[in-house]
Amino acid sequence: MAALSGGHLAVDFASGSVPALIPYFTDKFNLSYALAAMLLLAATLSSSVVQPLFGLWSDRNEALWLIPGGVAIAACGVGLAAVSPAYPLVLLLVLAGGLGVAAFHPEGAKFAKYSSGRELAKGMSYFNVGGNAGYFCGAAVTGLLVHPFGLVGGLFAMVPVLVASLALTRVVPHLRFLRPNRDATRLVRGDDRRGAMAILGGVIALRSVAWFTLLAFVPLWVESNGHSKAAGGRLLDLMLFSGAVGTLLIGAVADRIGLRRTLVVTQALLMPLILVFVYVGGVAGALALVLVGMCVVGTFGVSMVLSQLYLPRHVGMASGLSIGLAMGVGGIAAVVLGAVADAVDLKTALTISAIAPAAGVVLCLLLPAPAPGARLTAEQVAPVG
């Protein structure tokens, strides 16, 4: 689990660097809100739309090489994008970096489940806290480096990610000693519930509309209110850091009060919290943004576990859908709301983004309970060798 969480930290470090680079790309290429959001969309689509395909590959074949390989591709894509001389080339390289993110997640999440034992939400939170901490650190470290060095600082930030990919090539072969006992899992896994997965995908997508809009525009919103880019970056870092903390807290809570109940409560809180950030601002707005990070990022592990329980025969595919394809909707929405910000203003776009998770509360209430047998417990994971 330490190796998997560490790999998750590294790959999401690269992913988290993109929002921190957006304000600097905006200045360098004189981008509109819509074109700035396109950068986030490029990263999101490549890391999300193809992720279920990597998940299907993971379910059918042993693909442990995707773990170090995905980290290396993500680092190269984002690092080279930071020093690219033309906006179209930046888009292409950010797309390439997103493919590395897509390659890592299904295989990493599958083995994280095998390592989680009975407390799936808590175990998956350990895996996800690496990714969430990496996203926070990527934004924070990249922001610190590009401030004095310019966009070349984004290239420097990817050096430790490449080092991590090399370290993973030595560590991940040990994961071959942890595999599911096929005979046992056939007896308890149950059938896939695609309808339930579709509802869960809707919940994740509506939550992601607000999240990716905030990722793209929090620094620009803060700057438009008379503060510096650095101040906007610090507020973004705070939101991401609170999400990493929330991952551990909410994962433990979900195992006690239930996965679906946790989703309902956190989803219902998002709309009022975002409106406080936009319309109240100040200390209250910053505190609201902290709670938004906890409610969104803290439930990534919860939604991933639910997806694996709804699709027990396709664990890799479930991971790809929950943290990939459904979240891609958020990236698309960020571009659409960027166009709204260009046509009207940024406050209107942020207000619209707050409505989406409120609609997701209705879908949360429709989520069925996972089938009693759709559970991979510690006894069904057999060490080999």
DRENTI-996612 format. One line per 2 residues: number of its first residue (from 1); their letters; for each residue x, y, z of N, C-alpha, C. Coordinates in steps of 0.1 Angstrom, whole numbers. Each point is the difference from the previous one (the first is absolute). Example, Ala and Ser with C-alpha at 12.3 -4.5 7.8 and 13.67 -1.06 7.14 Angstrom:
<nodes>
1	as	132,-57,78,-9,12,0,9,12,0; -4,11,-7,9,11,0,-8,11,8
</nodes>
This chain:
<nodes>
1	ma	8,-12,0,-8,12,0,9,13,0; 11,-1,7,9,12,0,5,2,-14
3	al	4,-10,-7,5,2,-14,-11,5,-9; -12,-5,1,-11,4,-8,-4,15,3
5	sg	-1,3,13,-3,14,4,11,9,-5; 13,-4,1,11,8,-4,-1,3,-15
7	gh	-3,-11,-8,-2,2,-14,-11,9,-4; -11,-1,8,-12,9,-2,4,14,3
9	la	8,2,10,5,14,3,8,5,-11; 9,-8,-6,9,5,-11,-8,4,-12
11	vd	-10,-9,-4,-7,2,-13,-9,12,2; -6,2,11,-9,11,2,7,13,4
13	fa	13,-1,3,8,12,1,1,6,-13; 3,-8,-11,0,5,-13,-13,6,-4
15	sg	-11,-7,3,-13,5,-4,-4,13,7; 4,1,13,-3,12,8,8,12,-4
17	sv	10,-2,-8,8,11,-4,-7,8,-11; -9,-6,-7,-7,7,-11,-8,12,4
19	pa	-9,-1,10,-7,12,5,9,11,4; 12,-3,6,9,10,5,7,7,-12
21	li	1,-7,-11,6,6,-12,-9,9,-8; -13,-3,1,-10,7,-8,1,15,0
23	py	1,7,12,1,15,0,12,5,-8; 11,-8,0,12,4,-7,-1,-2,-15
25	ft	-6,-11,-3,-3,-2,-15,-10,10,-5; -9,5,9,-10,10,-4,7,13,-4
27	dk	10,4,9,8,12,-3,9,-2,-12; 7,-11,-1,9,-2,-11,-6,0,-14
29	fn	-12,-7,-1,-7,-1,-13,-12,9,-1; -3,9,10,-11,9,0,-13,-8,-3
31	ls	-3,-9,9,-11,-9,-2,-13,6,6; -11,-4,-6,-13,3,5,-3,-10,11
33	ya	-11,2,8,-4,-10,10,-3,-14,-6; -6,0,-12,-3,-13,-6,12,-7,-4
35	la	10,7,-6,12,-6,-4,9,-4,12; -1,7,10,7,-4,13,-6,-13,5
37	am	-13,-1,0,-7,-12,4,3,-12,-9; 3,3,-13,3,-11,-9,12,-8,5
39	ll	9,7,7,12,-7,5,-4,-10,10; -9,3,9,-5,-9,10,-8,-11,-7
41	la	-7,3,-10,-8,-10,-7,9,-10,-7; 11,5,-6,10,-9,-7,5,-10,10
43	at	4,5,12,5,-9,10,-11,-10,5; -12,5,1,-11,-8,6,-4,-10,-10
45	ls	-2,4,-13,-6,-10,-9,10,-11,-3; 13,3,-2,9,-11,-2,2,-9,11
47	ss	-2,5,13,2,-8,11,-13,-7,5; -11,3,-7,-13,-5,4,-7,-8,-11
49	vv	-1,5,-12,-8,-7,-10,6,-14,-3; 14,0,-1,6,-13,-3,3,-9,12
51	qp	-3,6,12,3,-8,12,-7,-13,1; -13,-1,-3,-7,-13,0,6,-10,-9
53	lf	6,5,-11,7,-10,-9,12,-6,6; 8,8,7,11,-5,8,-5,-9,11
55	gl	-12,3,6,-6,-8,10,-4,-14,-6; -5,0,-12,-4,-13,-6,13,-8,-3
57	ws	10,6,-4,13,-6,-3,5,-6,13; -1,8,11,4,-5,13,-7,-12,5
59	dr	-14,0,-3,-8,-12,4,4,-13,-7; 4,2,-13,3,-12,-8,14,-4,0
61	ne	9,8,3,14,-3,0,8,5,12; 11,-6,3,9,6,10,7,12,-6
63	al	-2,12,5,6,12,-6,7,9,10; 8,-7,9,6,8,10,10,11,-5
65	wl	4,-2,-12,9,10,-6,-7,13,-2; -13,0,0,-8,13,-1,3,9,12
67	ip	4,-5,11,1,8,12,13,9,-1; 12,-6,-2,11,10,-2,0,7,-14
69	gg	-6,-7,-10,0,6,-13,-9,12,-1; -12,-1,7,-9,11,1,6,12,6
71	va	7,-2,11,7,11,8,10,7,-9; 8,-8,-8,10,6,-8,-6,8,-12
73	ia	-11,-5,-6,-6,7,-11,-7,13,5; -6,0,12,-6,12,5,11,11,3
75	ac	11,-4,5,11,9,3,5,7,-13; 3,-8,-10,5,5,-12,-10,9,-7
77	gv	-13,-4,0,-10,9,-7,-1,13,6; -2,1,13,-2,13,7,13,8,0
79	gl	12,-7,3,12,8,0,3,7,-13; -1,-8,-11,2,6,-13,-10,11,-4
81	aa	-12,-2,4,-11,10,-3,4,13,7; 6,0,11,3,12,7,10,9,-8
83	vs	9,-6,-8,10,8,-7,-3,0,-15; -12,-4,-4,-4,1,-14,-2,14,-5
85	pa	4,3,-12,-1,14,-5,-14,3,-6; -9,-9,-3,-12,3,-6,-12,-7,7
87	yp	-11,7,1,-12,-5,7,-5,-14,-5; -1,-2,-14,-4,-13,-4,9,-12,4
89	lv	13,3,1,10,-10,4,-2,-3,15; -3,11,8,-3,-2,14,-12,-9,2
91	ll	-11,2,-8,-12,-9,1,4,-14,-3; 8,-3,-10,3,-13,-4,8,-7,11
93	lv	10,7,6,8,-6,10,-8,-2,13; -9,9,3,-9,-2,12,-8,-13,-2
95	la	-5,-1,-13,-8,-12,-3,9,-13,2; 12,0,-4,9,-11,2,2,-3,14
97	gg	2,10,8,2,-2,15,-12,-6,6; -12,4,-5,-13,-6,5,-1,-15,-3
99	lg	6,-4,-11,0,-14,-3,8,-8,10; 11,6,5,7,-7,11,-8,-2,12
101	va	-7,11,4,-9,-1,11,-11,-11,-2; -5,0,-12,-11,-11,-3,6,-14,1
103	af	12,-1,-4,7,-14,1,2,-5,14; 3,9,9,4,-4,13,-12,-4,9
105	hp	-11,8,-1,-11,-1,10,-7,-14,1; -5,-6,-11,-7,-12,1,8,-12,6
107	eg	13,-1,-4,8,-11,5,4,3,14; 3,13,4,3,3,13,-12,-2,10
109	ak	-12,4,-5,-12,-1,9,-3,-15,2; 2,-8,-11,-4,-14,1,9,-7,11
111	fa	13,2,0,8,-6,10,-1,7,14; -5,12,0,-3,7,13,-12,-7,7
113	ky	-10,-4,-9,-11,-8,6,5,-13,5; 9,-7,-7,5,-13,5,7,2,13
115	ss	5,12,3,8,2,12,-8,6,12; -13,2,-3,-8,7,10,-7,-8,11
117	gr	-1,-13,-2,-7,-8,10,-14,3,1; -6,-1,12,-15,1,2,-4,15,-1
119	el	8,9,5,-3,14,1,3,7,-14; -8,-2,-10,3,4,-13,1,15,-1
121	ak	-9,8,6,0,14,-1,13,6,6; 3,-6,12,12,5,7,13,-4,-8
123	gm	0,-12,-5,11,-4,-8,2,8,-13; -11,3,-7,0,8,-12,4,14,3
125	sy	-3,5,13,3,13,3,16,1,2; 6,-10,4,15,0,1,6,1,-14
127	fn	-6,-7,-10,5,1,-14,-3,15,-5; -12,5,3,-4,13,-6,7,11,7
129	vg	4,-1,13,6,11,6,14,3,-6; 6,-10,-6,12,2,-7,-2,9,-12
131	gn	-11,-4,-8,-4,8,-12,-4,14,4; -8,2,10,-4,13,4,11,9,6
133	ag	9,-7,8,12,8,4,9,4,-12; 1,-10,-9,8,4,-12,-6,11,-8
135	yf	-14,0,-2,-6,11,-7,3,13,7; -1,0,13,2,12,8,15,5,-1
137	cg	9,-10,2,14,3,-1,4,5,-14; -6,-7,-11,3,5,-13,-3,14,-3
139	aa	-12,4,5,-4,14,-2,8,9,9; 3,-4,12,8,9,9,15,2,-5
141	vt	6,-12,-2,14,1,-4,2,7,-14; -9,-4,-9,1,7,-13,-2,15,1
143	gl	-10,4,8,-2,14,2,12,7,6; 7,-7,9,12,6,6,11,1,-10
145	lv	1,-9,-9,11,0,-9,-2,9,-12; -12,1,-5,-2,9,-11,0,15,3
147	hp	-2,2,13,0,15,4,13,6,-2; 11,-6,5,14,6,-3,6,-4,-13
149	fg	-3,-12,-6,7,-5,-11,-9,1,-13; -12,4,1,-9,0,-12,-4,-15,-3
151	lv	-6,-1,-12,-6,-13,-3,11,-12,0; 12,3,-2,10,-10,1,0,-7,14
153	gg	-5,7,10,-2,-6,13,-9,-12,0; -9,0,-10,-9,-12,-1,8,-12,-5
155	lf	10,2,-8,9,-11,-4,8,-5,11; 5,9,8,8,-4,12,-9,-9,10
157	am	-13,4,1,-8,-7,9,-3,-15,-3; 2,-3,-13,-2,-14,-4,12,-9,2
159	vp	11,5,4,12,-8,3,-3,-11,10; -5,4,12,-3,-10,10,-10,-11,-4
161	vl	-9,4,-9,-10,-9,-5,7,-11,-9; 9,4,-8,8,-10,-8,8,-9,9
163	va	6,6,11,7,-9,9,-9,-10,7; -12,4,3,-10,-9,6,-3,-11,-9
165	sl	-2,3,-13,-3,-11,-10,11,-10,-1; 13,4,1,11,-9,0,0,-9,13
167	al	-4,6,11,-1,-7,13,-11,-11,-1; -11,4,-6,-11,-9,-1,3,-13,-9
169	tr	9,2,-10,4,-12,-8,7,-11,9; 6,4,11,6,-9,9,-10,-6,10
171	vv	-11,7,3,-9,-3,11,-12,-8,-5; -6,4,-11,-13,-6,-4,1,-15,-3
173	ph	11,-5,-5,0,-15,-2,-4,-8,12; 2,5,12,-4,-7,12,-16,-1,1
175	lr	-7,9,-7,-14,-1,0,-5,-13,-6; 8,-7,-8,-4,-13,-6,-3,-10,10
177	fl	6,2,13,-3,-10,10,-13,2,7; -8,10,-5,-13,2,6,-10,0,-11
179	rp	-8,-11,-1,-10,-2,-10,-13,-6,6; -11,3,-7,-13,-6,6,0,-14,-3
181	nr	-6,-7,10,-2,-15,-1,-12,-2,-9; 2,-4,-13,-11,0,-9,-11,-9,4
183	da	3,-12,6,-11,-9,4,-9,6,10; 6,7,10,-8,6,11,-8,12,-5
185	tr	6,8,-9,-7,12,-4,-12,-3,-9; 1,-11,-8,-11,-3,-8,-13,-3,8
187	lv	2,-5,12,-11,-4,9,-7,12,6; 8,11,2,-6,11,8,-1,13,-8
189	rg	5,1,-11,0,13,-7,-14,4,-5; -8,-8,-5,-13,4,-5,1,6,-14
191	dd	-11,4,-5,-1,6,-13,3,15,0; 5,5,-12,1,14,-1,-14,7,-1
193	rr	-1,12,6,-13,7,0,3,13,-7; -2,0,-13,3,11,-9,-9,12,2
195	ga	-13,-3,3,-9,12,3,5,8,12; 4,-7,11,4,7,12,13,7,-3
197	ma	9,-6,-9,12,7,-3,-3,13,-8; -10,-1,-9,-4,12,-8,-5,11,9
199	il	-7,-3,11,-5,11,9,12,6,7; 9,-9,5,12,5,7,8,9,-9
201	gg	1,-4,-13,8,8,-9,-6,14,-2; -14,1,1,-6,13,-1,3,8,13
203	vi	0,-6,11,4,7,13,14,6,-1; 9,-9,-5,14,5,-1,2,11,-10
205	al	-7,-2,-11,1,10,-11,-6,14,5; -11,0,7,-6,13,4,9,6,11
207	rs	6,-8,9,10,5,10,12,6,-7; 4,-7,-11,12,5,-7,-2,13,-8
209	va	-12,3,-3,-2,13,-7,4,11,9; -4,0,12,4,10,10,15,-1,3
211	wf	5,-12,1,15,-1,4,9,5,-10; -2,-4,-13,9,4,-10,-1,15,-4
213	tl	-12,5,2,-2,15,-2,8,7,10; 0,-4,13,8,6,10,15,-1,-2
215	la	4,-12,-5,14,-2,-3,5,9,-10; -8,3,-10,4,8,-11,0,15,3
217	fv	-10,4,9,-3,14,1,2,6,14; 3,-8,10,3,6,13,11,10,0
219	pl	12,-3,-6,10,10,0,-4,13,-8; -7,-2,-12,-4,11,-8,-10,8,7
221	wv	-9,-6,8,-11,7,7,7,9,11; 9,-6,7,7,7,11,8,12,-6
223	es	6,-2,-12,8,11,-6,-10,11,-5; -12,-4,-5,-9,10,-5,-6,8,12
225	ng	2,-4,12,-5,7,12,11,9,6; 11,2,-8,10,9,5,12,-6,7
227	hs	1,-14,0,11,-6,7,10,-5,-10; 11,-5,4,11,-5,-9,-3,-14,-4
229	ka	8,-4,-11,0,-14,-4,4,-10,11; 10,5,8,5,-9,11,-11,-2,10
231	ag	-8,11,3,-11,-2,10,-10,-10,-5; -4,1,-13,-9,-10,-6,6,-14,0
233	gr	13,-1,-2,6,-13,1,0,-6,14; 2,9,10,-1,-5,13,-13,-5,4
235	ll	-11,7,-4,-13,-4,3,-4,-14,-7; 5,-1,-12,-1,-13,-7,7,-11,7
237	dl	12,3,5,8,-10,8,-8,-4,12; -6,10,7,-7,-3,12,-12,-9,-3
239	ml	-7,2,-11,-11,-9,-3,4,-14,-3; 11,-1,-7,6,-14,-3,5,-7,13
241	fs	7,8,8,5,-6,13,-12,-5,9; -10,8,1,-12,-4,8,-6,-13,-6
243	ga	1,-1,-13,-5,-12,-6,8,-13,4; 13,2,0,9,-11,5,-4,-4,14
245	vg	-2,10,9,-3,-3,14,-14,-7,0; -9,5,-8,-14,-5,0,0,-15,-5
247	tl	9,-4,-8,0,-13,-5,1,-10,11; 9,2,10,2,-9,11,-12,1,10
249	li	-5,12,2,-11,1,10,-13,-6,-6; -3,3,-12,-13,-4,-6,0,-15,-3
251	ga	12,-5,-4,1,-15,-2,-4,-8,12; 6,5,12,-3,-7,12,-15,1,4
253	va	-5,12,-2,-15,3,3,-9,-9,-8; 4,-1,-13,-9,-7,-9,-1,-15,3
255	dr	11,-6,6,-1,-14,4,-9,-2,12; -3,11,7,-8,-1,12,-15,4,-3
257	ig	-2,11,-8,-14,4,-2,-6,-4,-13; 9,-5,-9,-5,-5,-13,5,8,-11
259	lr	3,-6,-12,5,7,-11,-10,9,-6; -12,-4,-2,-10,8,-7,-4,12,9
261	rt	-2,-2,13,-3,11,9,11,11,0; 12,-4,-1,11,9,0,-1,8,-13
263	lv	-3,-6,-11,-1,7,-13,-11,11,0; -11,-4,6,-12,9,0,4,13,8
265	vt	6,-2,12,3,11,9,10,10,-7; 11,-6,-5,10,8,-6,-4,7,-12
267	qa	-9,-7,-8,-5,6,-13,-9,12,3; -8,-1,11,-10,10,3,7,13,5
269	ll	12,-2,6,7,12,5,7,9,-10; 2,-6,-12,8,7,-10,-6,13,-5
271	mp	-12,0,-3,-6,13,-6,1,12,10; -5,-2,13,1,12,9,15,4,2
273	li	9,-10,1,14,4,2,6,8,-11; -3,-4,-13,5,7,-11,-5,14,-1
275	lv	-13,1,3,-6,14,0,6,9,10; 3,-6,12,7,8,10,13,5,-5
277	fv	8,-9,-6,13,4,-6,-2,12,-10; -10,-1,-9,-1,9,-11,-6,14,6
279	yv	-10,-1,8,-8,12,3,4,6,14; 6,-7,9,5,5,12,14,3,0
281	gg	8,-10,-4,15,3,-1,6,1,14; 12,6,0,8,2,12,3,-13,7
283	va	1,0,13,3,-11,9,-11,-11,-2; -13,5,0,-11,-10,-1,1,-7,-14
285	ga	3,7,-10,2,-6,-14,11,-10,0; 11,3,6,12,-9,1,-4,-13,8
287	la	-7,2,11,-4,-11,8,-10,-9,-8; -9,6,-8,-10,-7,-8,8,-8,-10
289	lv	11,5,-6,7,-7,-10,8,-12,6; 4,2,12,6,-11,7,-10,-12,1
291	lv	-12,3,4,-10,-10,2,-4,-6,-13; 0,8,-11,-3,-5,-13,11,-11,-4
293	gm	12,3,3,11,-10,-3,-2,-13,8; -4,1,12,-2,-12,8,-12,-8,-5
295	cv	-11,7,-4,-12,-7,-5,2,-6,-13; 8,6,-9,2,-6,-14,11,-10,0
297	vg	12,4,4,11,-9,-1,-1,-11,11; -5,4,11,-2,-11,11,-9,-11,-4
299	tf	-9,2,-10,-9,-11,-4,5,-7,-13; 12,3,-5,5,-7,-11,1,-15,3
301	gv	5,-3,12,2,-14,3,-14,-7,3; -9,7,5,-14,-5,3,-6,-4,-14
303	sm	0,9,-9,-6,-3,-13,7,-11,-8; 14,-1,2,7,-11,-6,-4,-13,6
305	vl	-1,-1,13,-4,-13,6,-14,-4,-5; -9,10,0,-14,-3,-5,1,-6,-14
307	sq	8,7,-8,0,-5,-14,6,-14,-1; 10,-3,8,5,-14,0,-10,-10,5
309	ly	-9,4,9,-10,-9,6,-12,-1,-10; -2,10,-8,-11,-1,-10,5,-8,-12
311	lp	13,0,-3,6,-8,-11,11,-10,5; -4,-9,8,10,-9,7,7,-9,-10
313	rh	-5,-2,-12,7,-9,-9,10,8,-9; -1,13,1,9,9,-8,6,11,9
315	vg	9,-4,9,4,10,10,8,11,-7; 9,-3,-10,8,10,-7,-9,9,-8
317	ma	-10,-5,-6,-9,8,-8,-8,9,9; -4,-5,12,-8,9,10,9,11,4
319	sg	13,-2,3,8,11,4,2,10,-12; 1,-5,-12,2,9,-11,-13,9,-2
321	ls	-11,-6,2,-13,8,-2,-1,10,12; 2,-4,12,-2,9,11,9,12,1
323	ig	13,-3,-3,10,11,1,4,5,-13; -6,-5,-11,4,3,-13,-11,7,-8
325	la	-8,-9,-7,-10,5,-9,-10,9,6; -6,-3,12,-10,9,6,6,14,3
327	mg	13,0,4,6,13,3,3,8,-12; 1,-7,-12,2,8,-12,-11,10,-3
329	vg	-12,-3,5,-11,9,-2,4,14,7; 7,-1,11,3,12,7,10,9,-8
331	gi	9,-7,-7,9,8,-8,-7,7,-12; -9,-7,-6,-8,6,-11,-8,11,5
333	aa	-7,-1,12,-8,10,6,9,12,3; 12,-1,4,9,11,3,2,9,-12
335	vv	1,-7,-12,2,8,-13,-13,7,-3; -11,-6,1,-13,6,-2,-2,12,9
337	lg	3,-2,13,-2,11,9,11,11,-2; 11,-4,-5,10,10,-4,-5,9,-11
339	av	-8,-6,-10,-7,8,-10,-10,9,6; -7,-5,10,-10,9,7,7,11,7
341	ad	12,-2,6,7,10,7,5,11,-10; 3,-4,-13,4,9,-10,-12,9,-5
343	av	-11,-7,-1,-12,7,-5,-7,8,11; 0,-4,12,-7,7,11,11,5,10
345	dl	2,-8,10,11,3,9,3,-13,8; 12,0,7,4,-12,7,-9,-3,12
347	kt	-5,10,6,-9,-3,11,-12,-8,-4; -6,3,-12,-11,-8,-5,4,-14,-2
349	al	12,-2,-6,4,-14,-3,2,-8,13; 6,6,10,2,-7,12,-13,-3,7
351	ti	-10,9,-1,-13,-2,6,-7,-12,-7; 1,-1,-13,-6,-11,-7,6,-13,4
353	sa	13,0,2,7,-12,4,-5,-6,13; -5,9,9,-4,-4,13,-14,-8,-1
355	ia	-7,2,-11,-13,-7,-1,1,-14,-3; 10,-4,-8,2,-14,-4,0,-10,11
357	pa	9,2,11,0,-10,11,-14,-1,7; -7,11,0,-13,0,7,-10,-10,-8
359	ag	1,0,-13,-7,-10,-8,4,-14,3; 13,-2,3,6,-13,3,-5,-6,13
361	vv	-6,8,9,-5,-5,12,-12,-10,-3; -8,4,-10,-12,-8,-4,5,-14,-4
363	lc	11,0,-8,5,-13,-5,6,-8,12; 6,7,9,6,-7,12,-11,-8,7
365	ll	-12,6,1,-11,-7,7,-5,-12,-8; 3,-1,-13,-4,-11,-8,10,-12,0
367	lp	11,2,6,10,-10,0,-4,-12,8; 0,-12,-6,-3,-12,7,11,-5,9
369	ap	-4,-8,9,11,-7,9,8,-10,-8; 13,-1,2,7,-10,-7,-5,-14,3
371	ap	2,-9,-9,-4,-14,2,8,-5,12; -7,-8,9,7,-5,12,13,-8,-3
373	ga	0,-7,-11,12,-8,-3,11,7,-8; -3,13,-4,9,7,-9,11,6,9
375	rl	9,-8,5,10,5,10,12,-9,-1; 12,6,-2,12,-8,0,7,2,13
377	ta	-1,-9,9,5,1,14,14,-5,0; 7,2,12,13,-4,2,2,-15,-3
379	eq	-10,-8,4,2,-15,-2,0,-4,-14; -6,8,-9,0,-4,-14,12,6,-8
381	va	10,6,7,12,4,-7,11,-9,5; 5,-7,-10,10,-11,3,14,4,-4
383	pv	10,0,9,14,3,-3,5,-12,-9; 8,3,-10,5,-10,-9,15,-1,2
385	g	5,-12,1,15,-1,0,5,-3,14
</nodes>
